[in-house]
Amino acid sequence: MPLIRESIVITSNREGRVHIAPIGLIAEDGDWIIAPFRPSTTLDNLVSVPFATANHTDDVRVFAGCLTGQHTWPTIASEKLPVPRLENALSHAELAVVSVKDDPQRPRLRCRVVRFVSHMPFQGFNRAQAAVLEAAILVSRLHLLPREKIERDLAYLHTAVEKTAGPREIEAWTWLANKVAAHFASPTPSQVAGGSTMRGERRPE
Ligand SMILES: Cc1cc2nc3c(=O)[nH]c(=O)nc-3n(C[C@H](O)[C@H](O)[C@H](O)COP(=O)(O)O)c2cc1C
């Protein structure tokens, strides 16, 4: 399995409308692969404006926020690209798309790093941050996974939040927990018909 670096990917369309999404960048021979599930605004933007910034942050509210409808995080211009970077990123890479491997479900866009800048020091691991990232992944798969797995995994992850979180992690966890609660409070037609689907075709949300 390749290394995957969970990043905040920022793209923009031709009109300059900025889009922010958590994406796992896949390491491949010195490049990074962005692999968005269709349909995807990130994909549409990269096809028309083939540049992105990959932002590395320990503020897990950005990951949780994007998964819970809060997409407006402060950005500032990057140096070499027509797309901005996250203002509070610890570091960011400026990426240029060098090739596209098309796929009906999940195209792979190979990106080359044209610039990498460090802005702030990484201050060490925090278990609650990792737990929020895992919970954000679960939230992105709410329609794919059985309710029992989601609840079991969240209960396990919550221990790390209870024991080690700061205010940012608690806020991020609360957003995600509220989204999960709202999801199960209003079951989808497939749940009503007898349980969540495990089919692989649906994209995470
Ligand atoms: C840590 C993390 C990693 C993710 N990685 C991917 C990914 O590699 N590809 C993808 O399509 N969605 C990924 N997602 C889900 C997207 O963030 C989410 O579906 C988003 O809306 C992407 O669609 P968009 O480009 O239309 O915004 C990830 C979510 C999280 C929390």
The ligand as an SDF file (V2000), in Angstrom:
LIG
                    3D

 31 33  0  0  0  0  0  0  0  0999 V2000
   -9.2570   12.5940    5.6470 C   0  0  0  0  0  0  0  0  0  0  0  0
  -10.1430   12.5570    4.4160 C   0  0  0  0  0  0  0  0  0  0  0  0
   -9.6470   12.0920    3.2000 C   0  0  0  0  0  0  0  0  0  0  0  0
  -10.4550   12.0530    2.0480 C   0  0  0  0  0  0  0  0  0  0  0  0
   -9.9330   11.6130    0.8580 N   0  0  0  0  0  0  0  0  0  0  0  0
  -10.7160   11.6100   -0.2530 C   0  0  0  0  0  0  0  0  0  0  0  0
  -10.1900   11.1740   -1.5120 C   0  0  0  0  0  0  0  0  0  0  0  0
   -9.0310   10.7800   -1.6350 O   0  0  0  0  0  0  0  0  0  0  0  0
  -11.0220   11.2360   -2.5930 N   0  0  0  0  0  0  0  0  0  0  0  0
  -12.3170   11.6940   -2.4990 C   0  0  0  0  0  0  0  0  0  0  0  0
  -13.0220   11.7590   -3.5010 O   0  0  0  0  0  0  0  0  0  0  0  0
  -12.8350   12.0770   -1.3190 N   0  0  0  0  0  0  0  0  0  0  0  0
  -12.0730   12.0550   -0.2040 C   0  0  0  0  0  0  0  0  0  0  0  0
  -12.6060   12.4560    0.9980 N   0  0  0  0  0  0  0  0  0  0  0  0
  -13.9840   12.9300    1.0250 C   0  0  0  0  0  0  0  0  0  0  0  0
  -14.0480   14.3290    0.4670 C   0  0  0  0  0  0  0  0  0  0  0  0
  -13.4280   15.2820    1.3030 O   0  0  0  0  0  0  0  0  0  0  0  0
  -15.4890   14.7730    0.2470 C   0  0  0  0  0  0  0  0  0  0  0  0
  -16.2350   13.7810   -0.3770 O   0  0  0  0  0  0  0  0  0  0  0  0
  -15.5200   16.0110   -0.5950 C   0  0  0  0  0  0  0  0  0  0  0  0
  -16.7980   16.4890   -0.6510 O   0  0  0  0  0  0  0  0  0  0  0  0
  -14.9300   15.7630   -1.9740 C   0  0  0  0  0  0  0  0  0  0  0  0
  -15.8010   16.1390   -2.9730 O   0  0  0  0  0  0  0  0  0  0  0  0
  -15.6700   17.5590   -3.7040 P   0  0  0  0  0  0  0  0  0  0  0  0
  -14.3890   17.5710   -4.4660 O   0  0  0  0  0  0  0  0  0  0  0  0
  -16.8890   17.6190   -4.5600 O   0  0  0  0  0  0  0  0  0  0  0  0
  -15.6950   18.5590   -2.5750 O   0  0  0  0  0  0  0  0  0  0  0  0
  -11.8050   12.4860    2.1400 C   0  0  0  0  0  0  0  0  0  0  0  0
  -12.3060   12.9490    3.3680 C   0  0  0  0  0  0  0  0  0  0  0  0
  -11.4950   12.9710    4.5030 C   0  0  0  0  0  0  0  0  0  0  0  0
  -12.0560   13.4560    5.8120 C   0  0  0  0  0  0  0  0  0  0  0  0
  1  2  1  0
  2  3  1  0
  2 30  2  0
  3  4  2  0
  4  5  1  0
  4 28  1  0
  5  6  2  0
  6  7  1  0
  6 13  1  0
  7  8  2  0
  7  9  1  0
  9 10  1  0
 10 11  2  0
 10 12  1  0
 12 13  2  0
 13 14  1  0
 14 15  1  0
 14 28  1  0
 15 16  1  0
 16 17  1  0
 16 18  1  0
 18 19  1  0
 18 20  1  0
 20 21  1  0
 20 22  1  0
 22 23  1  0
 23 24  1  0
 24 25  2  0
 24 26  1  0
 24 27  1  0
 28 29  2  0
 29 30  1  0
 30 31  1  0
M  END
$$$$
